[in-house]
Amino acid sequence: MRGTGEGHYDWDLKPNTKMTNANVEQTVAGVDGPLLSVKYKDGEKKLQVTPETVVVTYVIGNKADLKPGVKVFVAAAPKLPDGSLDVANISYGKDGMTPPM
């Protein structure tokens, strides 16, 4: 998903949280735990990976994955005149992960 929302910015779901959308360039096992070096369009960051750190990757799913009770995340979906949404993609959790990751 290179180029999709790349960067490091505030995330509004929990106080004092950030979101970084980037590509992993290097991993290092440090004395304080794993460290990821990530690069994105306008910069790079070194991120400490803690037990609370959520790392997400996307894979193509299908409609059958969307069952009652599955939590979904839809971003930037304009509302159509009939009240439905024009949805380009839907993110959903798997294996205990719930969006927005």
Backbone hydrogen bonds in HBPLUS format (Angstrom, degrees):
<---DONOR---> <-ACCEPTOR-->    atom                        ^
c    i                          cat <-CA-CA->   ^        H-A-AA   ^      H-
h    n   atom  resd res      DA  || num        DHA   H-A  angle D-A-AA Bond
n    s   type  num  typ     dist DA aas  dist angle  dist       angle   num
A0004-THR N   A0001-MET O   2.92 MM   3  5.58 155.3  1.98 152.0 151.6     1
A0007-GLY N   A0021-ASN O   3.00 MM  14  5.36 158.3  2.05 140.4 142.1     2
A0021-ASN N   A0007-GLY O   2.87 MM  14  5.36 155.3  1.93 157.4 163.5     3
A0009-TYR N   A0019-MET O   2.92 MM  10  5.51 160.3  1.95 157.5 162.5     4
A0019-MET N   A0009-TYR O   2.76 MM  10  5.51 160.5  1.80 164.0 170.9     5
A0011-TRP N   A0017-THR O   3.06 MM   6  5.48 160.2  2.10 131.0 128.0     6
A0023-ASN N   A0039-LYS O   3.09 MM  16  5.58 169.8  2.10 154.6 152.8     7
A0039-LYS N   A0023-ASN O   3.05 MM  16  5.58 157.5  2.10 151.2 154.4     8
A0025-GLU N   A0037-SER O   2.78 MM  12  5.60 170.0  1.79 160.0 162.7     9
A0026-GLN N   A0037-SER O   3.31 MM  11  5.12 151.8  2.40 138.4 139.3    10
A0037-SER N   A0026-GLN O   2.88 MM  11  5.12 168.6  1.89 157.7 157.1    11
A0028-VAL N   A0035-LEU O   2.94 MM   7  5.22 154.7  2.01 153.2 159.7    12
A0035-LEU N   A0028-VAL O   2.86 MM   7  5.22 153.4  1.93 156.7 164.4    13
A0030-GLY N   A0033-GLY O   3.09 MM   3  5.08 148.0  2.19 121.0 125.6    14
A0033-GLY N   A0030-GLY O   3.16 MM   3  5.08 164.2  2.19 106.5 108.2    15
A0049-VAL N   A0034-PRO O   2.99 MM  15  5.45 177.7  1.99 153.5 152.9    16
A0036-LEU N   A0047-LEU O   2.86 MM  11  5.10 164.4  1.88 148.0 151.5    17
A0047-LEU N   A0036-LEU O   2.76 MM  11  5.10 160.5  1.80 151.5 157.3    18
A0038-VAL N   A0045-LYS O   2.89 MM   7  5.46 169.4  1.90 164.7 168.3    19
A0045-LYS N   A0038-VAL O   2.98 MM   7  5.46 153.1  2.05 145.8 153.8    20
A0040-TYR N   A0043-GLY O   2.88 MM   3  5.44 173.4  1.88 156.2 154.8    21
A0043-GLY N   A0040-TYR O   3.11 MM   3  5.44 173.1  2.12 120.9 123.1    22
A0053-THR N   A0050-THR O   3.05 MM   3  5.15 156.2  2.11 107.2 114.7    23
A0065-ASP N   A0062-ASN O   2.92 MM   3  5.69 158.1  1.97 123.9 130.2    24
A0066-LEU N   A0063-LYS O   3.00 MM   3  5.50 152.9  2.08 114.5 122.2    25
A0070-VAL N   A0067-LYS O   3.06 MM   3  5.71 168.2  2.07 144.1 145.9    26
A0073-PHE N   A0091-SER O   2.74 MM  18  5.06 145.4  1.86 151.2 155.9    27
A0091-SER N   A0073-PHE O   3.01 MM  18  5.06 174.0  2.01 156.1 154.4    28
A0086-ASP N   A0078-PRO O   2.91 MM   8  5.55 163.3  1.94 159.8 165.0    29
A0080-LEU N   A0084-SER O   2.75 MM   4  5.45 173.5  1.76 162.8 165.2    30
A0083-GLY N   A0080-LEU O   2.82 MM   3  5.35 163.9  1.85 125.6 129.3    31
A0097-MET N   A0094-LYS O   3.16 MM   3  5.32 168.4  2.17 114.1 116.4    32
